[in-house]
Amino acid sequence: MDMRGASSRSCSGCGTDLSRYNPSGLCASCRRSSPKLSANFWASDAMREALGRWDVGALVLAYRRHTGVSQSAVAALVSIDQAEVSRLERGRKTVRDRRQVMTWTRALGVPDAMVPDLPIGEAIKGPESVIASLAGPHAYAINAPALSSNLEDLDLLVIKLQQRDNQFGGDALIVEAERRLHEIVAMLSAGDTVHEKPLQNAVAQLAQMAGWLALDAGRPAESRKNLTTALYAAHISENPGLASSVLGYMSLTALYHGSPVEALALARTAHDSSPVTGRTGAMLATRMARALAENGQKAETRAMLHAAERAFERTGAQSDSPVWLAYFDEGELLAQQGTCLMKTGALEEARDCLGSALEYLRASGTQNLRDQVHYLVRLADIGLMAGDLDESCAQASRALILNKQISSTRMSKNITDFMARLRPHRSARPVQQLFDQVP
């Protein structure tokens, strides 16, 4: 008989049975190897707030409570004394050097993208602060730049947000994006009207991005609020293409939250409100196609997908990609085509498009982990719809692995919904193996 004092408890790190004499929630091996928590843990409201304040003490305390590791074990991760960890947790010590903050967050396993470059309340004042959290310390000269330079910086902010969103998801970015948006709105309210239209255009771009990030983070009310701000600012700045783009995002918001009729009305308004030419026209046509597909209008969906493809092909080498549309490339077009075709039951064509979208991402050298998860879940759904459980589970397995590296409530929900659709087939071996992967 085994007399080692086994209990019914298991290690929260690896699942090994714990001795009844072990007071923590981890085995000795996991206590030594610094257990890593998922990005979703760090994306919770409390953790985002602590990260925004650079509150290392709160982060350490939450980490220890969740993993069961001792203060001494945490101290060993960064080569300090246990007493220093105690001081951090009690608020007797703070960290205000970003390099030290990053040393801590990396030791705890926090994704780098979730750590702001400046703590909330200590950002540089004025429009230059809008880009500082993403562009890094060398983005500015010592003297404040002219307004035109600030507007260029705001453009760069939107591009950086797009890139990080595609890679990591919206959960880690939404709080910072909304804070920057509020700064610009306050600056606009306090200034004169000489540069109102350019600044309103900047507000519209960033508010649209914040609306999308909120949608990806599972915050539909915030998404609608930000998109309403974007629509108003786009009209004030007399930018009909951007206004139509905002309506397109509103259509997606309705689509993701079970209102396909409203989504179609918004997409149609967006499509009819702007000339359907070039990259902008292609994007608006895909919004229409998505809504049409959700409403079961197969022929109309195909017609709109053809219109999108023709508009995109006509762009050629022309400069027809404003900052707020920089994300819409060939890979995005392929992904939208694949999603629409899947919704209409054209599974083979859908598989080809989504597979090509993945290949485009890999060939372009971009990580875009969130987008990869999205496409893989779509491919898993196609396999399930086609009755190919091996293919379906193989694609879903890849999505599960990548999803651990991002923070997107939307993607986590997509995976959860897919697993629910797969559950009736749980007796099949590949399905059993996939469910074993799920925590």
RACOR-V777266 format. One record per residue. N is the residue number from 1. RES is the residue in one letter. SS is DSSP state (2 for helix, 1 for strand, 0 for the rest). D_CENTER is the distance of its C-alpha to the mean C-alpha in whole Angstrom. Layout:
n = <N	N>
res = <RES	RES>
ss = <SS	SS>
d_center = <D_CENTER	D_CENTER>
This chain:
n = <1	2	3	4	5	6	7	8	9	10	11	12	13	14	15	16	17	18	19	20	21	22	23	24	25	26	27	28	29	30	31	32	33	34	35	36	37	38	39	40	41	42	43	44	45	46	47	48	49	50	51	52	53	54	55	56	57	58	59	60	61	62	63	64	65	66	67	68	69	70	71	72	73	74	75	76	77	78	79	80	81	82	83	84	85	86	87	88	89	90	91	92	93	94	95	96	97	98	99	100	101	102	103	104	105	106	107	108	109	110	111	112	113	114	115	116	117	118	119	120	121	122	123	124	125	126	127	128	129	130	131	132	133	134	135	136	137	138	139	140	141	142	143	144	145	146	147	148	149	150	151	152	153	154	155	156	157	158	159	160	161	162	163	164	165	166	167	168	169	170	171	172	173	174	175	176	177	178	179	180	181	182	183	184	185	186	187	188	189	190	191	192	193	194	195	196	197	198	199	200	201	202	203	204	205	206	207	208	209	210	211	212	213	214	215	216	217	218	219	220	221	222	223	224	225	226	227	228	229	230	231	232	233	234	235	236	237	238	239	240	241	242	243	244	245	246	247	248	249	250	251	252	253	254	255	256	257	258	259	260	261	262	263	264	265	266	267	268	269	270	271	272	273	274	275	276	277	278	279	280	281	282	283	284	285	286	287	288	289	290	291	292	293	294	295	296	297	298	299	300	301	302	303	304	305	306	307	308	309	310	311	312	313	314	315	316	317	318	319	320	321	322	323	324	325	326	327	328	329	330	331	332	333	334	335	336	337	338	339	340	341	342	343	344	345	346	347	348	349	350	351	352	353	354	355	356	357	358	359	360	361	362	363	364	365	366	367	368	369	370	371	372	373	374	375	376	377	378	379	380	381	382	383	384	385	386	387	388	389	390	391	392	393	394	395	396	397	398	399	400	401	402	403	404	405	406	407	408	409	410	411	412	413	414	415	416	417	418	419	420	421	422	423	424	425	426	427	428	429	430	431	432	433	434	435	436	437	438	439>
res = <M	D	M	R	G	A	S	S	R	S	C	S	G	C	G	T	D	L	S	R	Y	N	P	S	G	L	C	A	S	C	R	R	S	S	P	K	L	S	A	N	F	W	A	S	D	A	M	R	E	A	L	G	R	W	D	V	G	A	L	V	L	A	Y	R	R	H	T	G	V	S	Q	S	A	V	A	A	L	V	S	I	D	Q	A	E	V	S	R	L	E	R	G	R	K	T	V	R	D	R	R	Q	V	M	T	W	T	R	A	L	G	V	P	D	A	M	V	P	D	L	P	I	G	E	A	I	K	G	P	E	S	V	I	A	S	L	A	G	P	H	A	Y	A	I	N	A	P	A	L	S	S	N	L	E	D	L	D	L	L	V	I	K	L	Q	Q	R	D	N	Q	F	G	G	D	A	L	I	V	E	A	E	R	R	L	H	E	I	V	A	M	L	S	A	G	D	T	V	H	E	K	P	L	Q	N	A	V	A	Q	L	A	Q	M	A	G	W	L	A	L	D	A	G	R	P	A	E	S	R	K	N	L	T	T	A	L	Y	A	A	H	I	S	E	N	P	G	L	A	S	S	V	L	G	Y	M	S	L	T	A	L	Y	H	G	S	P	V	E	A	L	A	L	A	R	T	A	H	D	S	S	P	V	T	G	R	T	G	A	M	L	A	T	R	M	A	R	A	L	A	E	N	G	Q	K	A	E	T	R	A	M	L	H	A	A	E	R	A	F	E	R	T	G	A	Q	S	D	S	P	V	W	L	A	Y	F	D	E	G	E	L	L	A	Q	Q	G	T	C	L	M	K	T	G	A	L	E	E	A	R	D	C	L	G	S	A	L	E	Y	L	R	A	S	G	T	Q	N	L	R	D	Q	V	H	Y	L	V	R	L	A	D	I	G	L	M	A	G	D	L	D	E	S	C	A	Q	A	S	R	A	L	I	L	N	K	Q	I	S	S	T	R	M	S	K	N	I	T	D	F	M	A	R	L	R	P	H	R	S	A	R	P	V	Q	Q	L	F	D	Q	V	P>
ss = <0	0	0	0	0	1	1	1	1	1	0	0	0	0	0	0	1	1	1	0	0	0	0	0	0	0	0	2	2	2	2	2	0	0	0	0	0	0	2	2	2	2	0	0	2	2	2	2	2	2	2	2	2	0	0	2	2	2	2	2	2	2	2	2	2	2	2	0	0	0	2	2	2	2	2	2	2	2	0	0	0	2	2	2	2	2	2	2	2	0	0	0	0	0	0	0	0	2	2	2	2	2	2	2	2	2	2	2	0	0	0	2	2	2	0	0	0	0	0	0	0	0	0	0	0	0	0	0	2	2	2	2	2	2	2	0	0	0	0	0	0	0	0	0	0	0	2	2	2	2	2	2	2	2	2	2	2	2	2	2	2	2	2	2	2	2	2	2	0	0	0	0	0	2	2	2	2	2	2	2	2	2	2	2	2	2	2	2	2	2	0	0	0	0	0	2	2	2	2	2	2	2	2	2	2	2	2	2	2	2	2	2	2	2	2	2	0	0	0	2	2	2	2	2	2	2	2	2	2	2	2	2	2	2	2	2	0	0	0	2	2	2	2	2	2	2	2	2	2	2	2	2	2	2	2	2	0	0	0	2	2	2	2	2	2	2	2	2	2	2	2	2	0	0	0	0	0	2	2	2	2	2	2	2	2	2	2	2	2	2	2	2	2	2	0	0	0	2	2	2	2	2	2	2	2	2	2	2	2	2	2	2	2	0	0	0	0	0	0	0	0	0	2	2	2	0	0	0	0	2	2	2	2	2	2	2	2	2	2	2	2	2	2	0	0	0	2	2	2	2	2	2	2	2	2	2	2	2	2	2	2	2	2	2	0	0	0	0	2	2	2	2	2	2	2	2	2	2	2	2	2	2	2	2	2	0	0	0	2	2	2	2	2	2	2	2	2	2	2	2	2	2	2	0	0	0	0	0	2	2	2	2	2	2	2	2	2	2	2	2	2	2	2	2	2	0	0	0	2	2	2	2	2	2	2	2	2	0	0>
d_center = <52	48	49	46	45	42	41	38	35	33	31	27	26	28	30	33	36	37	40	41	42	39	37	34	31	31	33	35	33	30	31	32	29	26	24	20	18	15	11	11	15	13	11	14	15	18	16	14	17	19	17	17	21	21	23	24	26	24	21	24	26	23	23	26	27	24	26	29	30	32	32	34	32	29	32	32	29	29	33	34	37	36	37	35	32	34	34	30	30	33	31	34	32	29	27	27	27	23	25	26	23	21	24	23	19	20	23	21	18	15	13	14	11	11	14	15	18	20	21	21	24	25	23	26	27	27	25	24	22	19	19	20	17	15	18	20	24	26	24	27	31	33	34	31	31	32	30	29	28	26	24	24	22	20	19	18	15	14	14	12	9	9	10	7	4	6	7	5	1	3	6	7	7	8	12	13	12	14	17	17	17	20	22	22	24	26	27	28	30	32	33	35	35	35	32	30	29	27	26	25	23	21	20	20	17	15	16	14	11	11	12	9	6	9	9	6	7	10	12	14	17	15	13	17	18	16	17	20	21	19	22	25	24	24	27	29	28	29	26	27	24	21	23	23	19	18	20	18	15	17	19	15	15	18	18	15	17	21	22	23	26	24	22	25	26	24	23	27	27	24	26	29	29	28	30	28	29	27	23	23	25	23	20	22	24	21	20	23	23	20	22	25	24	23	27	29	30	30	32	31	27	29	31	27	26	29	29	25	26	30	28	25	28	30	28	30	30	30	27	26	22	21	18	16	17	16	13	16	18	20	17	15	19	20	17	18	21	21	19	22	24	23	23	27	28	28	27	28	27	24	24	25	22	19	21	22	18	17	21	20	16	19	21	20	19	15	13	10	9	6	9	12	11	11	14	16	15	17	20	20	21	23	25	26	27	29	31	30	28	28	26	24	24	23	20	19	20	18	15	15	16	13	11	13	11	7	6	5	8	8	8	11	13	13	15	17	18	19	21	23	24	25	27	30	30	30	34	33	32	29	27	29	28	24	24	26	22	21	21>
